[in-house]
Amino acid sequence: MQLSRCTINDKVSCTRIEEEDELSDTQKQAVVYRMKMAKHQCPFGLKTVDILKRHGYQVEDQPLTTREQVDAFKAEHHVNTTPQTFINGQRIGGYEAVRQYIGRPLRDPNTTTYRPVAVLFSLTALSAIALSLGFYGSAGLSIQTVEWFIALSMVVLALLKLQDVESFSNMFVNYDVLARRWVPYSYVYPYAEGLAGILMLGGLLNWVSIPIALFIGTIGAFSVFKAVYIDKRELKCACVGGSSKVPLGFVSLTENLMMMAMAVWMWAAHGWW
C-alpha cells in the first residue's frame, strides 16, 4: 500500500487504493459511460478515460450518442449525471469520484495557494529574459531586464484584475486605506496600474507613469502592511484578481514595493521626460 496516496481522514479511499495496488494490470478493468453527441462531448468523460488509462486500467469506452441513450442510462442506474465509471463491476461515479478512488483527488478550489503568483512572476521573468536575449543577445541580469520584469508584472497583474473589476473592488476595499474612504479608487486602481506598466515598458511619458506608480504603490504598501502586520487581519489578496485564493501579505506588499522602486528608479535614471 502506498501511504503517500492516502489521507488519514479518508479510510475508504485508502482501502480502495490498497485493493487496487494488489491487482495486476490485467485485472484493472474499467467501463466508462460518457456523453458523446454530434454537437457536444462531455469533457469530464474524456478526462475520465484519459486518467484511467494513464493509471494502467483497461478501459471499455461506452459513448452515449443520443439524448435518449443518456436519459435511459440515468434512469437505469438511478444517477443524475454522466460520465459514470464502473471498476471491476463496481460503480464508482463521475470524474471526481474516479480521481478520489485512484488516489488522485482534485485540489479543493477554496484552498489557499500561491501558485497563481508564482506562475505569473515566473512567466514575466522569463519574458524579460527573452526580450533581453532578443534585443541585446544576453540573458544576464541587467538593469533593463529588471525594468522589463517589473513593467510586465504590472501589466499582467492589471490584466488579471480587469477580468472582473467588480470582484476585485469587493476584495480591495477590505484593506486598502484609500478605497475604504473613496470607493471609486478601487475601480481606478487596475487601470492605473496597467497604464503605468505599459508606459514604463516602453520608457514613455515618465511624467505620467512615475507619479502613478509611486502613488498607488505607496498607498498599497502602507495598506497591506497595516492590515497584515499591524491589525493582524487574515484576508485574501486582490493582487491577482477578485477570485484570488492568495493570502494577503508579502505577495501584495512585494507588488507595491516593486512599483515604488520602479518609479524611484525611473525618476533617478531617466528623469521625468
C-alpha positions in Angstrom: 0.0 0.0 0.0 1.3 3.5 -0.9 0.7 5.7 2.2 1.5 8.8 0.2 -1.6 8.3 -1.8 -3.9 8.2 1.2 -5.2 10.6 3.8 -5.8 9.9 7.4 -9.4 11.1 7.2 -10.2 9.0 4.1 -10.1 5.4 5.2 -12.5 4.3 2.4 -10.2 5.8 -0.3 -7.1 4.2 1.3 -8.8 0.8 1.4 -9.7 1.1 -2.2 -6.2 2.2 -3.2 -4.8 -0.8 -1.3 -7.1 -3.1 -3.1 -6.2 -1.6 -6.5 -2.4 -1.8 -5.7 -2.9 -5.6 -5.2 -4.5 -6.0 -8.6 -2.4 -6.9 -11.7 -2.7 -4.8 -14.8 -4.9 -7.4 -16.5 -7.4 -7.2 -13.6 -7.8 -3.5 -13.6 -10.9 -3.2 -15.8 -13.0 0.0 -16.1 -16.1 0.7 -18.1 -16.9 4.4 -18.7 -20.3 5.6 -19.9 -20.0 9.1 -21.2 -21.9 11.6 -23.3 -20.6 11.9 -26.9 -23.1 13.6 -29.2 -22.6 15.2 -32.5 -22.7 18.7 -31.0 -21.5 18.0 -27.5 -18.8 15.8 -26.0 -18.6 15.8 -22.2 -15.1 17.0 -21.2 -15.2 15.1 -17.9 -15.9 11.8 -19.8 -12.7 12.4 -21.9 -10.7 13.2 -18.8 -12.0 10.1 -17.0 -11.0 7.8 -19.8 -7.6 9.5 -20.0 -6.7 9.3 -16.3 -7.8 5.7 -16.0 -5.6 4.7 -19.0 -2.7 6.6 -17.6 -3.1 4.6 -14.3 -2.9 1.3 -16.0 -6.6 0.5 -16.4 -8.0 -1.3 -19.4 -10.9 1.0 -20.3 -14.0 0.0 -22.2 -15.3 3.2 -23.5 -19.1 3.3 -23.9 -20.2 6.6 -25.5 -23.8 7.7 -25.2 -24.6 9.3 -28.5 -28.2 10.5 -28.2 -30.2 12.2 -25.6 -32.5 9.1 -25.4 -29.5 6.9 -24.5 -28.3 9.4 -21.9 -31.7 9.6 -20.3 -32.2 5.8 -20.4 -28.8 5.2 -18.8 -29.5 7.7 -16.0 -32.9 6.1 -15.3 -31.5 2.5 -15.3 -28.7 3.3 -12.9 -30.5 5.9 -10.8 -27.9 8.7 -11.4 -28.3 12.3 -12.3 -25.1 12.9 -14.3 -22.6 11.3 -16.7 -19.9 10.2 -17.0 -20.3 7.1 -14.8 -17.4 4.7 -14.3 -17.6 1.1 -13.2 -14.4 -0.6 -12.0 -14.4 -4.4 -11.7 -18.2 -4.3 -11.8 -18.5 -1.7 -9.0 -20.0 1.7 -9.8 -17.5 4.4 -8.7 -19.2 7.6 -10.0 -18.1 10.6 -12.0 -14.8 12.2 -12.8 -14.1 13.5 -9.2 -15.1 10.1 -7.7 -12.7 8.3 -10.0 -9.9 10.6 -9.1 -10.6 10.0 -5.4 -10.8 6.3 -6.0 -7.4 6.0 -7.6 -5.8 8.3 -5.0 -5.5 11.5 -7.1 -8.2 13.7 -5.7 -8.8 17.2 -7.1 -7.4 20.1 -5.1 -10.0 22.0 -3.1 -10.8 25.2 -5.1 -11.1 27.1 -1.8 -7.6 26.1 -0.6 -5.1 28.9 -0.1 -2.4 28.8 -2.7 0.5 30.9 -4.0 0.6 29.1 -7.4 -1.0 31.9 -9.5 1.6 34.4 -8.2 4.5 32.0 -8.7 3.4 31.2 -12.2 2.8 34.9 -13.1 6.2 36.1 -11.8 8.0 33.2 -13.5 6.4 34.0 -16.8 7.1 37.7 -16.6 10.7 37.0 -15.6 11.2 34.6 -18.5 9.6 37.1 -20.8 12.0 39.8 -19.6 15.0 37.5 -20.2 13.7 36.6 -23.7 13.5 40.3 -24.5 17.0 40.8 -23.3 18.2 37.9 -25.4 16.3 39.2 -28.5 17.5 42.8 -28.2 20.9 42.5 -26.7 21.9 38.9 -27.2 22.4 38.4 -23.5 20.3 36.7 -20.8 22.3 38.3 -18.0 20.6 40.2 -15.1 20.8 43.7 -16.4 19.0 46.8 -15.2 17.0 46.7 -18.4 15.9 43.2 -17.8 14.7 44.1 -14.3 12.8 47.1 -15.6 11.1 44.9 -18.2 10.3 42.3 -15.5 8.6 44.8 -13.2 6.7 46.6 -16.0 5.5 43.3 -17.5 4.4 42.1 -14.0 2.4 45.3 -13.5 0.7 44.8 -16.9 -0.2 41.2 -16.2 -1.4 41.9 -12.7 -3.6 44.7 -14.0 -5.0 42.4 -16.7 -6.0 39.8 -14.1 -7.7 42.5 -12.0 -9.5 43.8 -15.1 -11.1 40.4 -15.9 -13.7 41.2 -13.2 -13.3 44.7 -11.8 -16.3 44.3 -9.6 -14.9 41.3 -7.8 -11.6 43.0 -7.5 -13.2 46.0 -6.0 -15.1 43.9 -3.5 -11.9 42.4 -2.2 -9.8 45.5 -2.5 -12.0 47.7 -0.3 -11.4 45.2 2.5 -8.0 46.5 3.2 -6.9 49.5 1.0 -7.0 52.6 3.1 -7.9 55.0 0.2 -10.5 52.7 -1.3 -12.2 52.4 2.1 -12.6 56.2 2.1 -13.2 56.7 -1.6 -14.7 53.6 -3.2 -14.2 54.7 -6.9 -10.5 54.3 -6.3 -11.0 50.5 -6.2 -12.2 50.7 -9.8 -9.5 53.2 -10.9 -6.6 51.2 -9.4 -6.2 48.3 -12.0 -6.4 50.8 -14.9 -3.8 53.0 -13.3 -1.5 50.0 -12.7 -1.9 48.8 -16.3 -1.3 52.2 -17.7 1.8 52.8 -15.6 3.2 49.3 -16.5 2.7 49.9 -20.3 4.3 53.3 -20.2 7.3 52.0 -18.2 7.7 49.0 -20.5 8.3 51.4 -23.4 10.0 54.1 -21.4 7.3 56.5 -22.4 5.8 59.6 -20.7 7.7 59.2 -17.5 5.9 62.3 -16.1 2.7 60.2 -16.2 3.9 56.7 -15.3 6.2 57.7 -12.4 3.7 59.6 -10.3 1.0 57.0 -10.9 3.2 54.1 -9.9 4.7 55.9 -6.9 1.2 57.0 -5.7 -0.6 53.6 -5.9 2.4 51.7 -4.8 2.9 53.8 -1.7 -0.7 53.6 -0.6 -0.9 49.9 -1.4 2.2 49.1 0.5 1.0 51.0 3.6 -2.5 49.4 3.3 -1.1 45.9 3.2 1.4 46.5 6.0 -1.3 47.9 8.2 -3.9 45.2 7.5 -1.5 42.3 7.9 1.3 43.3 10.3 -0.4 45.8 12.5 -4.1 44.9 12.5 -3.3 41.1 12.1 -6.1 40.6 9.7 -6.4 37.4 7.7 -7.6 38.4 4.2 -7.3 37.2 0.6 -5.1 39.3 -1.7 -6.7 41.1 -4.6 -3.4 41.3 -6.4 -4.3 38.6 -9.0 -8.0 39.4 -9.2 -11.1 39.2 -7.2 -11.4 35.4 -7.2 -7.9 35.0 -5.7 -7.1 32.4 -3.0 -3.7 34.0 -2.4 -3.4 35.2 1.2 -2.9 38.9 1.7 0.7 39.5 2.8 4.2 39.6 1.4 3.0 39.0 -2.2 0.8 42.1 -2.4 3.4 44.0 -0.4 6.0 42.9 -2.9 3.8 44.1 -5.8 3.5 47.6 -4.3 7.1 47.8 -3.3 8.2 46.9 -6.9 6.0 49.7 -8.2 7.5 52.2 -5.8 11.1 51.0 -6.6 10.4 51.2 -10.3 9.0 54.7 -10.0 12.0 55.9 -8.0 14.5 54.2 -10.3 12.9 55.6 -13.5 12.9 59.1 -11.9 16.6 58.8 -10.9 17.9 57.1 -14.0 15.7 58.5 -16.8 14.2 61.7 -15.4 10.6 63.0 -15.8 10.9 63.3 -19.6 
